[in-house]
Amino acid sequence: MADQTLAQSFQKAGDDYDRFRPGFPEAAADEVLPTAVTAALDLGAGTGKFTERLISRASRVIAVEPSEQMLAVLRAKLPDVEAHRGTAERIPVPDGSVDAVTVAQAFHWFDRDAACAEIRRVLVSGGTLGLLWNHSDPGCAWDRACTRVAHPGLTDGLTAEDSVTAALPGFHEVRFVQVPWRERISRADYIRRWLTVSSFLAASVDERADMVAEVERILDEDHETAGQAEFDLPQLTDVYVYRAS
């Protein structure tokens, strides 16, 4: 079960989350839905970072998210999406009503078995489940060092999804693909991005200040970022595609 203090830390982070968090590359969405479907549901949709990728890939797009603050941003940005407050363990749509369910950057917060049962319930027979995570590129030393500030137990090769994607009940894995991509980001926005991460949000004021200072120290000392107002940030998106059994 996910740490609920960390999981709930996003409840009031809507505007900053949408502004500073990275989106997802088109290539990652193509891996989940290479052809258009009738109905797709984005679960744990947040502010719609991945939901927006579904609009061209489904005639009907549904977003489900527990945070009203996140949903408010999503509704303003994506007015044609059906947005509902709900959780992965209680999805507010009928049985067998969607062709695909996507979960971007959120599945590790769910009660895995209960969520899988609910996702299987709302999917059509043989429907698609796509799980996605953005994470740092191990080849980028400065970003990896900053990632360890937020996640001190992180080791190279270990990502947030490792403990939750194996043998999902009611599903069989079709494929795993890792999509590399890059974004140009300012130093200020890079630091603000870390302030939308659960461990920063849940920290005390003093702890958060220390974490930000450590990120700034890393950027000041690495030759790729020192003295730079902007830099290129390499990222990886892990994509797991499943079919309902």
Backbone as numpy.savetxt, mean C-alpha at the origin, in Angstrom:
# Nx Ny Nz CAx CAy CAz Cx Cy Cz
-1.80 -11.36 14.00 -2.65 -10.16 14.00 -1.76 -8.92 14.00
-2.12 -7.92 13.20 -1.34 -6.69 13.11 -1.41 -5.92 14.41
-0.36 -5.12 14.69 -0.34 -4.22 15.83 -1.41 -3.17 15.60
-2.45 -3.15 16.43 -3.58 -2.26 16.20 -3.23 -0.79 16.45
-2.27 -0.52 17.33 -1.84 0.87 17.53 -1.24 1.43 16.25
-0.39 0.63 15.61 0.18 1.06 14.35 -0.87 1.13 13.25
-1.74 0.13 13.21 -2.77 0.09 12.17 -3.69 1.30 12.25
-4.05 1.71 13.47 -4.97 2.82 13.65 -4.30 4.19 13.51
-2.98 4.19 13.42 -2.26 5.46 13.33 -2.57 6.21 12.04
-3.10 5.52 11.02 -3.41 6.16 9.75 -4.74 6.91 9.76
-5.56 6.75 10.79 -6.94 7.21 10.75 -7.08 8.71 10.43
-6.12 9.53 10.84 -6.23 10.97 10.63 -5.16 11.52 9.68
-4.58 10.61 8.87 -3.45 11.02 8.04 -3.82 11.24 6.58
-5.12 11.43 6.29 -5.59 11.41 4.91 -4.89 12.34 3.95
-4.91 13.66 4.20 -4.36 14.62 3.26 -2.86 14.43 3.05
-2.11 14.28 4.15 -0.66 14.10 4.03 -0.33 12.76 3.37
-1.10 11.73 3.70 -0.88 10.42 3.08 -1.02 10.54 1.57
-2.07 11.21 1.12 -2.30 11.31 -0.32 -1.22 12.16 -0.99
-0.79 13.20 -0.33 0.19 14.09 -0.95 1.58 13.48 -1.00
2.00 12.80 0.06 3.40 12.42 0.17 3.69 10.94 -0.11
2.72 10.07 0.03 2.98 8.66 -0.25 3.11 8.42 -1.75
3.93 7.45 -2.13 4.06 7.15 -3.57 2.81 6.49 -4.11
2.61 6.63 -5.41 1.55 5.89 -6.07 2.06 4.52 -6.49
1.45 3.96 -7.53 1.84 2.64 -8.02 1.99 2.71 -9.53
2.99 2.03 -10.09 3.20 2.10 -11.54 2.11 1.37 -12.31
1.84 1.83 -13.52 0.86 1.19 -14.38 1.21 -0.29 -14.61
2.49 -0.57 -14.71 2.91 -1.95 -14.97 2.47 -2.89 -13.86
2.42 -2.40 -12.63 1.97 -3.24 -11.52 0.48 -3.55 -11.65
-0.31 -2.55 -12.03 -1.74 -2.77 -12.24 -1.99 -3.72 -13.40
-1.15 -3.63 -14.45 -1.27 -4.53 -15.59 -1.05 -5.99 -15.19
-0.20 -6.21 -14.21 0.05 -7.58 -13.76 -1.19 -8.18 -13.09
-1.93 -7.35 -12.37 -3.14 -7.84 -11.68 -4.29 -7.98 -12.65
-4.49 -6.96 -13.49 -5.61 -6.96 -14.44 -5.10 -6.65 -15.85
-4.59 -7.66 -16.53 -4.10 -7.43 -17.90 -5.21 -7.12 -18.89
-6.44 -7.54 -18.56 -7.60 -7.19 -19.38 -8.68 -6.61 -18.48
-9.56 -5.82 -19.07 -10.60 -5.13 -18.30 -11.63 -6.13 -17.76
-12.19 -5.78 -16.59 -13.23 -6.59 -15.96 -14.46 -5.73 -15.72
-15.54 -6.38 -15.32 -16.78 -5.64 -15.07 -16.71 -4.86 -13.76
-16.26 -5.52 -12.67 -16.25 -4.87 -11.36 -14.97 -5.22 -10.61
-14.32 -4.21 -10.05 -13.11 -4.41 -9.25 -13.26 -3.65 -7.94
-12.78 -4.24 -6.87 -12.88 -3.66 -5.53 -11.48 -3.47 -4.97
-11.18 -2.25 -4.55 -9.91 -1.95 -3.89 -10.15 -1.93 -2.39
-9.52 -2.83 -1.69 -9.77 -3.05 -0.26 -8.65 -2.42 0.56
-9.04 -1.68 1.63 -8.04 -0.90 2.34 -7.51 0.18 1.41
-8.45 0.84 0.72 -8.11 1.71 -0.41 -7.39 2.98 -0.01
-7.45 3.37 1.27 -6.81 4.60 1.70 -7.37 5.80 0.95
-6.49 6.60 0.38 -6.92 7.79 -0.36 -7.05 7.53 -1.86
-6.95 6.26 -2.25 -7.13 5.91 -3.66 -5.87 5.83 -4.46
-4.73 5.63 -3.81 -3.46 5.58 -4.52 -3.44 4.47 -5.58
-4.02 3.31 -5.27 -4.10 2.26 -6.28 -5.47 2.24 -6.95
-6.51 2.70 -6.25 -7.86 2.72 -6.82 -7.87 3.41 -8.17
-7.12 4.50 -8.29 -7.12 5.25 -9.55 -6.60 4.43 -10.71
-5.78 3.41 -10.43 -5.28 2.54 -11.49 -6.36 1.59 -12.01
-7.43 1.41 -11.25 -8.49 0.48 -11.64 -9.52 1.10 -12.57
-9.57 2.42 -12.61 -10.65 3.10 -13.34 -10.65 2.72 -14.82
-9.47 2.59 -15.41 -9.40 2.22 -16.83 -9.46 0.71 -17.04
-9.54 -0.04 -15.95 -9.48 -1.50 -16.04 -10.76 -2.19 -15.58
-11.75 -1.42 -15.15 -13.02 -1.99 -14.69 -14.15 -1.02 -14.98
-15.27 -1.54 -15.40 -16.44 -0.70 -15.66 -17.00 -0.11 -14.37
-16.87 -0.88 -13.29 -17.35 -0.45 -11.98 -16.22 -0.61 -10.98
-15.89 0.47 -10.28 -14.81 0.42 -9.29 -15.37 0.75 -7.92
-15.06 -0.10 -6.96 -15.53 0.06 -5.58 -14.31 0.20 -4.68
-14.36 1.13 -3.75 -13.29 1.29 -2.76 -13.86 1.07 -1.37
-13.17 0.29 -0.56 -13.57 0.03 0.83 -12.42 0.40 1.74
-12.69 1.22 2.75 -11.65 1.76 3.62 -12.27 2.09 4.98
-11.60 1.76 6.10 -12.18 2.05 7.41 -12.10 3.50 7.87
-11.18 4.28 7.31 -10.96 5.65 7.77 -11.82 6.65 7.00
-12.66 7.38 7.71 -13.48 8.41 7.06 -12.61 9.51 6.47
-11.49 9.85 7.15 -10.60 10.89 6.64 -9.99 10.47 5.31
-9.57 9.22 5.22 -9.02 8.72 3.97 -10.09 8.71 2.88
-11.29 8.25 3.22 -12.37 8.17 2.24 -12.75 9.56 1.71
-12.70 10.56 2.57 -13.04 11.92 2.13 -12.10 12.38 1.03
-10.82 12.07 1.17 -9.85 12.43 0.14 -10.13 11.64 -1.13
-10.38 10.34 -0.98 -10.66 9.49 -2.13 -11.90 9.96 -2.89
-12.98 10.28 -2.16 -14.22 10.71 -2.82 -14.02 12.02 -3.59
-13.26 12.93 -3.01 -13.02 14.20 -3.69 -12.17 14.01 -4.95
-11.23 13.10 -4.88 -10.30 12.87 -5.99 -10.90 11.98 -7.08
-11.71 10.99 -6.67 -12.25 9.99 -7.59 -13.77 9.91 -7.42
-14.50 10.92 -7.87 -15.95 10.99 -7.60 -16.76 9.87 -8.25
-16.23 9.21 -9.28 -16.98 8.15 -9.94 -16.80 6.78 -9.29
-15.94 6.71 -8.30 -15.72 5.45 -7.59 -16.76 5.29 -6.48
-17.30 4.09 -6.33 -18.22 3.80 -5.22 -17.38 3.58 -3.96
-17.46 4.50 -3.03 -16.62 4.45 -1.83 -17.45 4.10 -0.61
-17.01 3.08 0.13 -17.74 2.62 1.30 -16.80 2.48 2.49
-17.31 2.85 3.65 -16.55 2.58 4.87 -16.74 1.11 5.24
-15.65 0.41 5.48 -15.72 -1.00 5.83 -14.33 -1.54 6.09
-14.26 -2.80 6.46 -12.98 -3.44 6.77 -12.82 -4.69 5.93
-11.62 -5.22 5.93 -11.35 -6.45 5.19 -12.10 -7.63 5.77
-12.39 -7.56 7.06 -13.07 -8.67 7.72 -14.60 -8.56 7.61
-15.08 -7.38 7.18 -16.52 -7.17 6.94 -16.66 -6.25 5.74
-16.67 -6.82 4.56 -16.71 -6.05 3.32 -18.17 -5.78 2.95
-18.56 -4.52 2.79 -19.97 -4.17 2.58 -20.44 -4.29 1.14
-20.22 -5.45 0.53 -20.75 -5.72 -0.82 -21.29 -7.15 -0.84
-22.22 -7.45 -1.77 -22.85 -8.77 -1.80 -21.91 -9.89 -2.23
-22.34 -11.11 -1.98 -21.60 -12.30 -2.39 -21.41 -12.31 -3.91
-20.25 -12.76 -4.35 -20.00 -12.98 -5.76 -20.28 -11.79 -6.66
-19.96 -10.58 -6.19 -20.35 -9.38 -6.93 -19.19 -8.68 -7.63
-17.94 -9.13 -7.43 -16.81 -8.46 -8.07 -15.90 -9.50 -8.73
-15.25 -9.07 -9.80 -14.35 -9.95 -10.55 -12.94 -9.96 -9.97
-12.58 -8.87 -9.31 -11.22 -8.76 -8.77 -11.23 -7.93 -7.51
-10.37 -8.31 -6.58 -10.12 -7.53 -5.37 -8.64 -7.20 -5.35
-8.31 -5.94 -5.11 -6.92 -5.54 -4.97 -6.69 -5.01 -3.55
-5.49 -5.23 -3.06 -5.10 -4.72 -1.75 -3.68 -4.17 -1.90
-3.54 -2.87 -1.82 -2.25 -2.23 -2.03 -1.74 -1.64 -0.72
-0.62 -2.15 -0.26 0.05 -1.62 0.92 -0.77 -1.79 2.20
-1.63 -2.82 2.26 -2.52 -2.92 3.43 -2.75 -4.34 3.94
-2.47 -5.36 3.16 -2.88 -6.71 3.54 -2.25 -7.16 4.87
-1.06 -6.68 5.17 -0.38 -7.08 6.40 -1.07 -6.53 7.66
-2.02 -5.58 7.47 -2.79 -5.08 8.62 -4.03 -5.94 8.90
-4.39 -6.83 7.98 -5.64 -7.57 8.12 -5.49 -8.80 9.01
-6.62 -9.27 9.55 -6.70 -10.61 10.12 -6.75 -11.55 8.92
-5.64 -12.18 8.61 -5.48 -12.86 7.33 -6.59 -13.85 7.00
-6.88 -14.77 7.89 -7.86 -15.82 7.58 -9.27 -15.25 7.42
-9.65 -14.32 8.32 -10.97 -13.71 8.22 -11.09 -12.87 6.95
-10.02 -12.15 6.61 -10.04 -11.34 5.40 -10.13 -12.21 4.15
-9.38 -13.30 4.13 -9.42 -14.19 2.97 -10.82 -14.76 2.77
-11.48 -15.11 3.87 -12.84 -15.65 3.77 -13.79 -14.61 3.19
-13.67 -13.36 3.62 -14.53 -12.29 3.12 -14.22 -11.97 1.65
-12.94 -11.91 1.32 -12.57 -11.64 -0.07 -13.09 -12.75 -0.98
-12.96 -13.98 -0.54 -13.47 -15.11 -1.33 -14.98 -15.02 -1.49
-15.67 -14.54 -0.45 -17.13 -14.41 -0.51 -17.57 -13.42 -1.57
-16.88 -12.28 -1.68 -17.35 -11.23 -2.59 -16.89 -11.46 -4.03
-15.91 -12.33 -4.23 -15.41 -12.60 -5.58 -16.30 -13.57 -6.33
-16.34 -13.40 -7.64 -16.97 -14.41 -8.49 -16.10 -15.66 -8.46
-16.64 -16.78 -8.92 -15.87 -18.01 -9.00 -14.65 -17.81 -9.89
-13.49 -18.17 -9.38 -12.26 -18.00 -10.13 -11.77 -16.57 -10.20
-12.32 -15.69 -9.35 -11.93 -14.29 -9.36 -10.49 -14.05 -8.95
-10.01 -12.84 -9.21 -8.62 -12.48 -8.99 -8.44 -11.70 -7.69
-7.38 -12.04 -6.96 -6.93 -11.26 -5.81 -5.52 -10.78 -6.09
-5.32 -9.46 -6.05 -3.99 -8.90 -6.26 -3.51 -8.18 -5.01
-2.34 -8.58 -4.53 -1.73 -7.94 -3.36 -0.47 -7.21 -3.82
-0.34 -5.96 -3.39 0.79 -5.15 -3.84 1.43 -4.43 -2.67
2.76 -4.30 -2.74 3.51 -3.51 -1.77 4.62 -2.75 -2.47
4.72 -1.46 -2.21 5.91 -0.69 -2.56 6.94 -0.85 -1.45
8.18 -0.94 -1.83 9.22 -0.95 -0.79 10.55 -0.48 -1.37
11.49 -0.25 -0.49 12.78 0.30 -0.90 13.56 -0.71 -1.73
14.36 -0.18 -2.61 15.26 -1.00 -3.42 16.51 -1.30 -2.60
16.83 -2.59 -2.37 18.03 -2.91 -1.57 19.31 -2.30 -2.12
19.30 -1.94 -3.40 20.50 -1.35 -3.99 20.67 0.12 -3.68
19.65 0.74 -3.07 19.73 2.17 -2.71 20.07 2.27 -1.22
21.34 2.48 -0.92 21.81 2.40 0.47 21.16 3.45 1.36
21.00 4.68 0.87 20.46 5.74 1.73 18.98 5.52 2.04
18.21 5.08 1.05 16.79 4.83 1.32 16.63 3.61 2.22
17.48 2.61 2.03 17.41 1.42 2.89 17.75 1.78 4.34
18.73 2.68 4.51 19.09 3.11 5.86 17.94 3.88 6.51
17.27 4.73 5.74 16.11 5.45 6.27 14.97 4.50 6.60
14.82 3.47 5.79 13.78 2.47 6.04 14.02 1.77 7.38
15.27 1.55 7.72 15.58 0.90 9.00 15.28 1.82 10.19
15.25 3.13 9.96 14.83 4.03 11.04 13.37 3.77 11.39
12.55 3.57 10.36 11.13 3.30 10.57 10.89 1.86 11.00
11.72 0.94 10.50 11.53 -0.49 10.77 12.87 -1.07 11.22
13.22 -0.89 12.50 14.55 -1.28 12.97 14.89 -2.75 12.77
13.89 -3.61 12.73 14.15 -5.05 12.59 14.33 -5.50 11.16
14.25 -4.57 10.21 14.32 -4.93 8.80 15.70 -5.45 8.44
15.71 -6.52 7.66 16.97 -7.02 7.10 16.82 -7.07 5.59
17.92 -7.00 4.88 17.86 -7.05 3.41 17.19 -8.34 2.98
16.26 -8.20 2.05 15.54 -9.37 1.56 14.24 -9.62 2.30
14.00 -8.91 3.41 12.75 -9.08 4.15 11.84 -7.90 3.88
10.59 -8.19 3.51 9.63 -7.14 3.24 8.37 -7.38 4.04
7.51 -6.38 4.08 6.32 -6.42 4.94 5.41 -7.59 4.63
5.44 -8.07 3.40 4.49 -9.10 3.01 4.95 -10.51 3.30
6.21 -10.70 3.70 6.76 -12.05 3.79 5.97 -12.97 4.70
5.43 -12.45 5.78 4.75 -13.30 6.76 3.28 -13.52 6.48
2.74 -12.91 5.41 1.28 -12.99 5.23 0.83 -13.52 3.88
1.75 -13.74 2.95 1.32 -14.09 1.59 1.35 -15.58 1.30
1.95 -16.38 2.15 2.08 -17.80 1.85 0.76 -18.53 2.11
0.38 -19.38 1.17 -0.75 -20.30 1.34 -1.99 -19.61 1.88
-2.51 -18.66 1.13 -3.72 -17.96 1.55 -4.91 -18.91 1.45
-5.68 -19.06 2.52 -6.82 -19.99 2.49 -7.87 -19.57 1.47
-8.28 -20.51 0.63 -9.29 -20.23 -0.38 -8.74 -19.72 -1.70
-7.40 -19.63 -1.81 -6.77 -19.08 -3.01 -5.54 -19.90 -3.40
-5.19 -19.85 -4.67 -3.91 -20.40 -5.10 -3.15 -19.32 -5.85
-1.84 -19.28 -5.63 -1.02 -18.22 -6.22 -0.79 -18.50 -7.70
-0.99 -17.48 -8.51 -0.78 -17.58 -9.95 0.64 -17.15 -10.31
1.05 -16.01 -9.76 2.40 -15.52 -10.06 2.81 -14.42 -9.08
4.13 -14.24 -9.04 4.72 -13.13 -8.31 5.61 -12.37 -9.28
5.46 -11.04 -9.29 6.27 -10.19 -10.17 6.77 -9.01 -9.35
8.02 -8.63 -9.58 8.58 -7.44 -8.94 8.80 -6.37 -10.01
8.16 -5.23 -9.83 8.21 -4.15 -10.82 9.13 -3.04 -10.32
10.26 -2.79 -10.97 11.13 -1.68 -10.57 10.68 -0.38 -11.22
10.81 0.72 -10.49 10.48 2.03 -11.03 11.20 3.10 -10.22
11.17 4.34 -10.72 11.87 5.44 -10.05 10.96 6.66 -10.00
11.18 7.49 -9.01 10.48 8.77 -8.96 11.45 9.86 -8.56
11.19 11.06 -9.04 11.96 12.24 -8.65 11.25 12.85 -7.45
11.96 13.04 -6.36 11.32 13.54 -5.14 12.22 14.57 -4.48
11.61 15.59 -3.87 12.40 16.59 -3.16 12.78 16.05 -1.79
13.85 16.59 -1.25 14.27 16.19 0.09 13.15 16.46 1.10
12.50 17.61 0.99 11.44 17.97 1.94 10.28 16.98 1.87
9.88 16.63 0.65 8.77 15.69 0.51 9.17 14.28 0.95
10.41 13.92 0.73 10.89 12.61 1.18 10.78 12.50 2.70
11.18 13.53 3.40 11.08 13.52 4.86 9.62 13.52 5.30
8.79 14.33 4.64 7.37 14.35 4.98 6.71 13.00 4.73
7.20 12.28 3.74 6.67 10.95 3.47 6.86 10.04 4.67
8.04 10.09 5.28 8.28 9.25 6.45 7.33 9.59 7.60
6.89 10.83 7.67 5.96 11.23 8.72 4.56 10.68 8.52
4.31 10.01 7.38 3.03 9.33 7.16 3.12 7.83 7.40
4.29 7.35 7.81 4.50 5.92 8.07 4.07 5.60 9.50
3.50 4.41 9.68 2.86 4.06 10.95 3.77 4.23 12.16
5.03 3.80 12.06 5.92 3.88 13.22 6.23 5.33 13.59
6.29 6.23 12.62 6.46 7.65 12.91 5.19 8.22 13.52
4.04 7.86 12.96 2.76 8.39 13.45 2.49 7.96 14.88
2.88 6.72 15.22 2.59 6.18 16.54 3.62 6.59 17.59
4.74 7.17 17.18 5.80 7.53 18.10 5.41 8.76 18.93
6.06 8.91 20.08 5.88 10.12 20.87 6.54 11.29 20.15
6.25 12.50 20.60 6.82 13.69 19.96 8.34 13.63 19.97
8.93 13.27 21.10 10.39 13.21 21.20 10.96 12.09 20.34
10.31 10.93 20.35 10.77 9.81 19.53 10.71 10.16 18.05
9.64 10.82 17.65 9.49 11.19 16.25 10.57 12.19 15.84
10.86 13.14 16.71 11.91 14.13 16.40 13.25 13.44 16.22
13.54 12.46 17.06 14.80 11.71 16.94 14.84 10.93 15.63
13.71 10.34 15.23 13.66 9.57 13.98 13.86 10.48 12.77
13.24 11.65 12.79 13.42 12.60 11.69 14.87 13.07 11.63
15.46 13.33 12.79 16.86 13.77 12.82 17.78 12.71 12.23
17.47 11.44 12.48 18.30 10.37 11.94 18.15 10.28 10.42
16.93 10.45 9.92 16.73 10.48 8.46 17.51 11.63 7.85
17.46 12.80 8.48 18.19 13.96 7.96 19.70 13.72 7.98
20.18 13.06 9.03 21.62 12.75 9.11 22.03 11.84 7.96
21.23 10.83 7.67 21.53 9.91 6.57 21.60 10.66 5.25
20.63 11.54 5.01 20.61 12.30 3.76 21.79 13.26 3.67
22.20 13.82 4.80 23.32 14.76 4.81 24.66 14.06 4.55
24.75 12.79 4.91 26.04 12.10 4.84 26.22 11.22 3.60
25.14 10.82 2.95 25.28 9.97 1.78 25.66 10.81 0.55
26.61 10.32 -0.23 27.12 11.10 -1.35 26.06 11.33 -2.44
25.03 10.47 -2.51 24.00 10.63 -3.53 22.96 11.70 -3.17
22.89 12.05 -1.89 21.85 12.97 -1.44 22.38 14.22 -0.74
23.60 14.19 -0.30 24.16 15.32 0.45 24.10 16.60 -0.38
23.50 17.64 0.20 23.42 18.93 -0.46 22.43 19.01 -1.60
21.65 17.95 -1.82 20.71 17.91 -2.93 19.30 18.27 -2.46
18.65 19.18 -3.19 17.26 19.53 -2.88 16.29 18.49 -3.44
16.72 17.76 -4.49 15.91 16.71 -5.10 16.81 15.54 -5.44
16.23 14.36 -5.53 16.98 13.19 -5.94 16.06 12.13 -6.53
16.67 11.18 -7.25 15.93 10.07 -7.82 15.84 8.95 -6.79
14.62 8.46 -6.59 14.37 7.41 -5.61 13.94 6.14 -6.33
14.81 5.11 -6.36 14.40 3.84 -6.95 13.49 3.07 -6.00
12.48 2.43 -6.54 11.56 1.65 -5.73 11.22 0.34 -6.42
10.68 -0.58 -5.64 10.19 -1.85 -6.15 8.74 -2.02 -5.72
7.92 -2.52 -6.61 6.56 -2.90 -6.25 6.43 -4.41 -6.41
6.16 -5.08 -5.29 5.93 -6.52 -5.32 4.46 -6.77 -5.61
4.19 -7.64 -6.57 2.83 -7.94 -7.00 2.60 -9.45 -6.89
1.61 -9.82 -6.07 1.20 -11.22 -5.93 -0.19 -11.36 -6.52
-0.35 -12.28 -7.44 -1.65 -12.50 -8.08 -2.16 -13.89 -7.71
-3.40 -13.93 -7.21 -4.03 -15.18 -6.77 -5.36 -15.37 -7.52
-5.80 -16.63 -7.57 -7.13 -16.96 -8.05 -7.91 -17.63 -6.93
-9.18 -17.30 -6.87 -10.05 -17.96 -5.89 -10.17 -19.44 -6.26
-9.98 -20.30 -5.28 -10.04 -21.75 -5.53 -11.47 -22.21 -5.69
